[in-house]
Amino acid sequence: MRIVAVCGVGVGTSAILKANAERALGRLGLTADVDASDLAGIREAAADAQVVLTSTELAARVREALGRTGAEIIEVDNYFDVDEIGGKLDASLG
């Protein structure tokens, strides 16, 4: 399974989301390849992803940038809240 964490510009914030998604997956006993991307590179980065993690503020722009895709876009309110990320991943993947 592939998951891509997306932020608006650069990869600083998406790196935080990536790290916390990996922690959440570990707590759930799941494994996945998790990558970080900025909005400009999302189409390529998420070409074979099953899940895209992003903020609620960026979700519409991510959907627009991806076009039609099989990836589920999960909106995260707090990139630092491993419990929130884990709950949303569990609901999606469980």
LUMFI-879858 format. One record per residue (C-alpha): residue number from 0; x, y, z. Coordinates in nm, 4 decimals. Layout:
N
{NUM, {X, Y, Z}}
...
END
This chain:
94
{0, {0.0000, 0.0000, 0.0000}}
{1, {0.1136, 0.3542, -0.0767}}
{2, {0.0180, 0.6688, 0.1099}}
{3, {0.1191, 1.0218, 0.0123}}
{4, {0.1201, 1.3120, 0.2584}}
{5, {0.0669, 1.6477, 0.0870}}
{6, {0.1293, 2.0080, 0.1892}}
{7, {0.0987, 2.3276, -0.0115}}
{8, {0.4560, 2.4346, -0.0818}}
{9, {0.7787, 2.2494, -0.0142}}
{10, {0.7733, 1.9305, 0.1870}}
{11, {0.8296, 2.0514, 0.5432}}
{12, {0.4737, 2.0142, 0.6648}}
{13, {0.4149, 1.7003, 0.4622}}
{14, {0.7262, 1.5474, 0.6218}}
{15, {0.5636, 1.5997, 0.9631}}
{16, {0.2400, 1.4427, 0.8390}}
{17, {0.4384, 1.1544, 0.6859}}
{18, {0.6217, 1.0830, 1.0121}}
{19, {0.3013, 1.0914, 1.2147}}
{20, {0.1192, 0.8728, 0.9618}}
{21, {0.3996, 0.6164, 0.9980}}
{22, {0.3608, 0.6314, 1.3781}}
{23, {-0.0156, 0.5882, 1.3464}}
{24, {0.0240, 0.2923, 1.1101}}
{25, {0.2678, 0.1320, 1.3545}}
{26, {0.0162, 0.1669, 1.6369}}
{27, {-0.2465, 0.0044, 1.4148}}
{28, {-0.0107, -0.2794, 1.3231}}
{29, {-0.0230, -0.1811, 0.9545}}
{30, {0.2560, -0.1212, 0.7076}}
{31, {0.2632, 0.1075, 0.4063}}
{32, {0.5084, 0.3058, 0.2009}}
{33, {0.4475, 0.6667, 0.3027}}
{34, {0.5886, 0.9506, 0.0936}}
{35, {0.5754, 1.3288, 0.1247}}
{36, {0.4921, 1.5659, -0.1603}}
{37, {0.4018, 1.9240, -0.2259}}
{38, {0.0937, 2.0215, -0.4206}}
{39, {0.2877, 2.0841, -0.7429}}
{40, {0.4169, 1.7246, -0.7520}}
{41, {0.1084, 1.5444, -0.6262}}
{42, {-0.0118, 1.4028, -0.9590}}
{43, {0.3148, 1.2148, -1.0091}}
{44, {0.3688, 1.1323, -0.6407}}
{45, {0.0202, 0.9845, -0.5997}}
{46, {0.0002, 0.8029, -0.9340}}
{47, {-0.0160, 0.4629, -0.7624}}
{48, {-0.1206, 0.5690, -0.4119}}
{49, {-0.4242, 0.4265, -0.2375}}
{50, {-0.4481, 0.7115, 0.0149}}
{51, {-0.3586, 1.0808, 0.0086}}
{52, {-0.3352, 1.2646, 0.3404}}
{53, {-0.3745, 1.6422, 0.3389}}
{54, {-0.5248, 1.9307, 0.5316}}
{55, {-0.8885, 2.0272, 0.5052}}
{56, {-0.7751, 2.3601, 0.3605}}
{57, {-0.5890, 2.1911, 0.0737}}
{58, {-0.8286, 1.9045, 0.0007}}
{59, {-1.0141, 2.0750, -0.2860}}
{60, {-0.6863, 2.1775, -0.4517}}
{61, {-0.5495, 1.8237, -0.4124}}
{62, {-0.8631, 1.6783, -0.5727}}
{63, {-0.8313, 1.9255, -0.8589}}
{64, {-0.4606, 1.8514, -0.9088}}
{65, {-0.5183, 1.4740, -0.9073}}
{66, {-0.8184, 1.4717, -1.1353}}
{67, {-0.9752, 1.1287, -1.1481}}
{68, {-0.7927, 0.8912, -0.9222}}
{69, {-0.8569, 0.5789, -0.7236}}
{70, {-0.6835, 0.7273, -0.4200}}
{71, {-0.8924, 0.8181, -0.1192}}
{72, {-0.8227, 1.1696, 0.0040}}
{73, {-0.8222, 1.1881, 0.3829}}
{74, {-0.8453, 1.5318, 0.5403}}
{75, {-0.6421, 1.5826, 0.8583}}
{76, {-0.7154, 1.8732, 1.0921}}
{77, {-0.4002, 1.8469, 1.3061}}
{78, {-0.0806, 1.7084, 1.1511}}
{79, {0.0638, 1.6551, 1.5001}}
{80, {-0.2288, 1.4472, 1.6326}}
{81, {-0.1231, 1.0854, 1.5808}}
{82, {-0.4530, 0.9652, 1.7301}}
{83, {-0.6571, 1.1651, 1.4773}}
{84, {-0.4436, 1.0411, 1.1876}}
{85, {-0.4630, 0.6841, 1.3156}}
{86, {-0.8395, 0.6994, 1.3570}}
{87, {-0.8881, 0.8260, 1.0045}}
{88, {-0.6486, 0.5695, 0.8571}}
{89, {-0.8147, 0.2906, 1.0554}}
{90, {-1.1581, 0.3957, 0.9302}}
{91, {-1.0277, 0.4045, 0.5733}}
{92, {-0.8143, 0.0912, 0.5719}}
{93, {-0.9898, -0.1171, 0.8385}}
END
